[in-house]
C-alpha cells in the first residue's frame, strides 16, 4: 500500500490497520509508563498497529471503531506462576498445618484425572479472563489438557509438565514424566499462544540428577521456559545445606538450571550471593504475595531482587494457596509487605507494582518483546477497565487507584491476540455456568474422600 495513495486502513506513513478502539484512557506500560488521557488504538489482526492521543488520523476514519467511552485500556495482565486446576482445592483445610499431606496429596493420588484437571482449569480460565489476566504460566499435571482448555478459551499460556520424586497423577516414573514433557513440546510446537514448559517441582523434590536432565532438555529446546519453586521454605534451605553444603539457589546452579529460561517461583529466602547469582544468570522470579503471607513464610526480598535487575512478576500461585487468580488481589499485599519490611511508604511504589503485573511479568516469561505493554507491533492483549465506581475516586494517581482500590469486577472486557474473550462482563467463548457446575461435581467427590480421611485419622 503506497504512502502516496492512502485509503481507509492506512495513513500517509503506510500504517495498515483494520479496526480502531477510540475514546480511551490509555496506560501503555511502555518504558516510560506513558499515560494518554484520551486516545485511540489501531489494531491489525492480532497486533497493535498504532496508538495516539485525541482522535485517530483522518486516513483511518473509515475503519470500524469501538467506543471505549472513556474507559481505561491497559495491557493484559501476566500471571507467571499458577496451578490452575487447583481451583478444585480452593479453601480446603485452610487452618490445618499439615493439609498438604493430610488432604491434598492423597486427593491428588486418588482422584485427579485428566478430566478432573480439565474441569478445574476451565473454572480457572473463567476467573482469569474475568480478572483481566491474558497470559498465565501453569505447572501441574495432564498439561496437554490444560493447554487444550486455555487454547479453547483464547488465553495465552505456558503449560508446565511437573516432574518430581513423589507420586504424580499422570506418570509413575521419571522417564514417563519426561516422555510426557517431550509430547507436550511436540503438541504445542509453533502454537501462536500456548507454550510448553518443563516444570521440575523444586530442588529438594528432584535433586541434581533430575535438574541436570531438565537443564539438558532446556538446552535441546531453546526458547521454551522452565518453571520451578525455588528458595520457598526453610526446610528447602536446610535440605540444601545438609545434602550439598550450599544454598538451594547454588544447588540449582550446579545443575546448570539457572539461566534466562528459568522462572523461579517464590524465592523467599535468597542470600545476597544468591541474588547476585540470579541476576548474573538472568533468572526471572514469580512473586506470590498472598500465598506467602497465608503460609506465614514472611516477606520476600522483592525490593532487593528488583534493585539487582532481577525481573519480578506478580503471580497468584495456585488457588489452594492464594485463593484467587486475579492480580488485583496481589497488588496491595505485594506493595504493603515491602513497605512493612522497609519501614516506609517508599518501597515498591504503585507504578512498579503495575509493571510487575504487566511488562515485568512478561519479561519473567521471556515474552516482553510480544506482550506486556501497548506498543506498535506487540500482540493485541488488552484489558478494558471501568473507572466509574465511586470506590476509585477521586483519581489523583491512576496507578494508586488500580493497586489499592480496583477489583476484578471493574474489568469490563478482555482481549487476547485481537479477539475479545469478554465484552461487558459476558464471556464470548466459555460457558461459565457449565464450568462451575462441572467443578462443583468434582468437589462433591473430593468432599466424600475428605470425610473418609477425617474418619480414619481422628
PEGI-V394308 format. One record per run of one state. SS is the DSSP state (~ for helix, > for strand, _ for the rest). FROM is the first residue (numbers start at 1). TO is the last residue. If there is no record, write none. Layout:
BEGIN
ss from to
SS FROM TO
SS FROM TO
END
This chain:
BEGIN
ss from to
_ 1 2
~ 3 5
_ 6 9
> 10 10
_ 11 15
> 16 16
_ 17 18
> 19 27
_ 28 34
> 35 44
_ 45 46
> 47 53
_ 54 57
~ 58 60
_ 61 63
> 64 67
_ 68 71
> 72 75
_ 76 76
> 77 82
_ 83 83
~ 84 89
_ 90 98
~ 99 111
_ 112 113
~ 114 130
_ 131 132
> 133 140
_ 141 142
~ 143 153
_ 154 155
> 156 163
_ 164 167
> 168 168
_ 169 170
> 171 171
_ 172 173
~ 174 187
_ 188 193
> 194 200
_ 201 201
> 202 202
~ 203 205
_ 206 206
~ 207 220
_ 221 225
> 226 230
_ 231 233
~ 234 244
_ 245 247
~ 248 254
_ 255 261
> 262 266
_ 267 271
~ 272 281
_ 282 283
> 284 287
_ 288 288
~ 289 294
_ 295 301
~ 302 307
_ 308 311
> 312 314
_ 315 318
~ 319 322
_ 323 327
~ 328 342
_ 343 349
~ 350 357
_ 358 358
~ 359 364
_ 365 378
> 379 379
_ 380 381
> 382 385
_ 386 389
~ 390 392
_ 393 397
~ 398 404
_ 405 407
~ 408 410
> 411 416
_ 417 418
> 419 423
_ 424 425
> 426 427
_ 428 431
~ 432 457
_ 458 458
END
